[in-house]
Amino acid sequence: MTETAFPGAAEAASSRARAEIDLAAVRANVRSLRAHAPGAALMAVVKADGYGHGAVPCARAALAAGATWLGTATPQEALALRAAGLTGRIMCWLWTPGGPWRQAIEADLDVAVGGMWALREAVAAAREAGTPARVQLKADTGLGRGGCQPADWPELVREARRAEDEGLLRITGLWSHFACADEPNHPSIAAQLTRFREMVAYAEERGARPEVRHIANSPAVLTVPDSHFDLVRTGVSLYGISPSPALGTPADFGLRPAMTLSASLALVKHVPGGHGVSYGHHYVTPGETTLGLVPLGYADGIPRHASGTAPVLVDGKWRTIAGRVAMDQFVVDLGGGEPPAGARAVLFGPGDDGEPTAEDWAQAAGTIAYEIVTRIGTRVPRVYVNQDVNEQLQG
Ligand SMILES: *Cc1c(COP(=O)(O)O)cnc(C)c1O
């Protein structure tokens, strides 16, 4: 980690660039999301290092504001949360054969099981550990990704119930995931809900007594009240990002983006007209102008597809990336403006101070805002603001 490489390394790193994470925004987003789904418990999804925001600080902030579950993709991510001292329910869902089932059981994690191989490994680990596994059976209600197909559900339920009767596991949850919840009124939403109710009913008729039934991700929490059941799994919205511009802006849902990505200009210089800029000379100065050098590149998660298109706020104005994004840096045309070296360039943030948002970057780079924040690399230090004393003391 650059932070511990030499004395003063953290300050030096954040003088180049920083991702400021507003934990008050995370807490406020949890409260807004709970108001959208008042009858359900809330799982804070902190996979992929909290969508790039930092899993542990965001998990603490979410729990402080009323989340009661944490969710991750991999078991390693969930075990890391336990190692950081986070207590309470933690669920992880992306398993491969030979995964750390026993460690997961001993760390009291809820583990997703979507097929027979996973059930067998969970049961074997529970036998070795001498502790029942907390198993959440995953139904593929139409996404066509993870989870158990309806045709295979009877066998999975039967074998899980048999292991439950032997005291080797507890079926703590029945759950699924949407394919198109971010497309308003997409017909698959209602079809998946119907299928989910049928698969839940089947398991319950055969004796499953899940604590939680859940299918809703952020877009479903915000726009499909029928999908809330006992628990909602919120990821991107927790960080204040709308799941899709087609659904609304963050403000429309009472959300506030938590991440502000900024850098200090490494250089400002005068150049003549007709000067090529950055690799390949895809930008040529239209006349005499000034250029600013922004010390962030694709190694930091700045999409190369943003070359020539994405906006950056410098010296009170939106500038466009001039030419290609390189590994460590890119250039903006300052149009004759002369901010000093060290002036702040804001790539994206909540948008309140005129800066672009992650959504603006997503549109410029032809992707989704989820990817813009999640791909910010480890070379960019996260700087936490509005951290509660209580969150610091926990763990
Ligand atoms: C990532 C993920 C979520 C969270 O999705 P958002 O759209 O970010 O809220 C929920 N459930 C599962 C299974 C996931 O993989």
The ligand as a Gaussian input file, in Angstrom:
#p B3LYP/6-31G(d) Opt

LIG

0 1
 C      -24.552000      -6.440000      -6.507000
 C      -25.753000      -7.137000      -6.038000
 C      -26.800000      -6.434000      -5.412000
 C      -26.843000      -4.925000      -5.322000
 O      -27.277000      -4.394000      -6.557000
 P      -27.499000      -2.828000      -6.725000
 O      -28.185000      -2.692000      -8.036000
 O      -26.139000      -2.202000      -6.704000
 O      -28.328000      -2.400000      -5.572000
 C      -27.855000      -7.150000      -4.895000
 N      -27.888000      -8.495000      -4.990000
 C      -26.921000      -9.201000      -5.615000
 C      -27.037000     -10.676000      -5.701000
 C      -25.831000      -8.562000      -6.160000
 O      -24.878000      -9.254000      -6.786000

